[in-house]
Amino acid sequence: MSEPAKGPVGIATSWDPSIYLRYGDERLRPALDLLAKVDADAPARVVDLGCGPGNVSVFLQQRWPGADVLGIDGSAAMLEKARRAAPGCRFAEADFGTWTAEAPVDVIYSNAALHWLGGHDVLFRRLLGQLAPGGTLAVQMPAMHAAPIRALQHEVAATGPWAPLLADVGGAPPILEPGQYWDILKPIAASLDIWETIYLHALSGENAAVQWASGTSLRPFLDPLPEGLRAEFLAAYTEAVAPHYPRRADGTTLLPFRRLFIMARR
Ligand SMILES: C[S@@+](CC[C@H](N)C(=O)[O-])C[C@H]1O[C@@H](n2cnc3c(N)ncnc32)[C@H](O)[C@@H]1O
């Protein structure tokens, strides 16, 4: 149950909700931390941008039961899951690079999604412009480009029989530095708060860091490969990653995960 969602910078990625949700609790925590920081009492229109399987849309609906909560995503497989997970919300398939609100929105919430697109200077200005006056843009994105779990994907992709097939795979582009988001948003925001948190995700299971990446950042590298080569690539990546994320005596693998949070009010 996976199919490509293509962003304007050309990242075609298949999304499998069941693999993505494998570490659901760990992925949910920053989403709820972001939601807790949104200062909005009774918004009428809420958008969950890059809603994925709707696992967070449910919490938006719970927090604001009177709101029209609309989940936007580019993956039909994710949306199918979302419609079942959050029957009280509306969902629509769209690319968030070109998505335009039907009417000004009170809260645009986006967890772990916008980093799949480039062009953040244009995108973030555009999103703030979709808000009603006083509305809030709340964003959380992984800031992991330099971490071994991400950097080794590129290194391994470049060396091996799979290299020609992966030559054009860029993966999710690096997000900007926190100060760059400040410079983009400050001139047009009524208020702005930006912060980073490093979560120490405690993962269970074998090759847990690889399992984690298989649900997200590794997908653009796995998709273009035929089955046999995919297994070989995965084995090489697993070997490269293992020393950086050792399984501890108690069976846990610790994955330090840096995330950037942005809260802007129009
Ligand atoms: C890692 S999931 C995050 C899902 C959810 N927000 C959460 O917190 O669990 C990223 C989602 O962004 C979506 N996505 C990526 N690029 C997109 C684009 N250009 N337009 C719309 N959705 C996109 C994917 O389909 C995927 O469902």
The ligand as an SDF file (V2000), in Angstrom:
LIG
                    3D

 27 29  0  0  0  0  0  0  0  0999 V2000
    6.7560   11.9800    7.8490 C   0  0  0  0  0  0  0  0  0  0  0  0
    5.0980   12.1350    7.2900 S   0  0  0  0  0  0  0  0  0  0  0  0
    4.3720   13.1490    8.5720 C   0  0  0  0  0  0  0  0  0  0  0  0
    2.9320   12.8240    8.8140 C   0  0  0  0  0  0  0  0  0  0  0  0
    2.2510   13.5240    9.9870 C   0  0  0  0  0  0  0  0  0  0  0  0
    2.2710   14.9680    9.8410 N   0  0  0  0  0  0  0  0  0  0  0  0
    2.8550   13.1510   11.3120 C   0  0  0  0  0  0  0  0  0  0  0  0
    3.1960   14.0400   12.0940 O   0  0  0  0  0  0  0  0  0  0  0  0
    2.9890   11.9560   11.6090 O   0  0  0  0  0  0  0  0  0  0  0  0
    5.3110   13.3020    5.9660 C   0  0  0  0  0  0  0  0  0  0  0  0
    4.0740   13.4530    5.1230 C   0  0  0  0  0  0  0  0  0  0  0  0
    4.2860   14.5610    4.2260 O   0  0  0  0  0  0  0  0  0  0  0  0
    3.6870   14.2290    2.9950 C   0  0  0  0  0  0  0  0  0  0  0  0
    4.3310   15.0270    1.9310 N   0  0  0  0  0  0  0  0  0  0  0  0
    5.6400   15.0590    1.5880 C   0  0  0  0  0  0  0  0  0  0  0  0
    5.8430   15.9370    0.5950 N   0  0  0  0  0  0  0  0  0  0  0  0
    4.6280   16.4610    0.3080 C   0  0  0  0  0  0  0  0  0  0  0  0
    4.1760   17.4600   -0.6010 C   0  0  0  0  0  0  0  0  0  0  0  0
    5.0240   18.0800   -1.4080 N   0  0  0  0  0  0  0  0  0  0  0  0
    2.8560   17.7650   -0.6140 N   0  0  0  0  0  0  0  0  0  0  0  0
    1.9900   17.1510    0.2270 C   0  0  0  0  0  0  0  0  0  0  0  0
    2.3580   16.2110    1.1220 N   0  0  0  0  0  0  0  0  0  0  0  0
    3.6620   15.8690    1.1610 C   0  0  0  0  0  0  0  0  0  0  0  0
    3.8980   12.7510    2.8190 C   0  0  0  0  0  0  0  0  0  0  0  0
    2.9620   12.1920    1.9270 O   0  0  0  0  0  0  0  0  0  0  0  0
    3.7520   12.2520    4.2480 C   0  0  0  0  0  0  0  0  0  0  0  0
    2.4590   11.8010    4.5270 O   0  0  0  0  0  0  0  0  0  0  0  0
  1  2  1  0
  2  3  1  0
  2 10  1  0
  3  4  1  0
  4  5  1  0
  5  6  1  0
  5  7  1  0
  7  8  2  0
  7  9  1  0
 10 11  1  0
 11 12  1  0
 11 26  1  0
 12 13  1  0
 13 14  1  0
 13 24  1  0
 14 15  1  0
 14 23  1  0
 15 16  2  0
 16 17  1  0
 17 18  1  0
 17 23  2  0
 18 19  1  0
 18 20  2  0
 20 21  1  0
 21 22  2  0
 22 23  1  0
 24 25  1  0
 24 26  1  0
 26 27  1  0
M  CHG  2   2   1   9  -1
M  END
$$$$
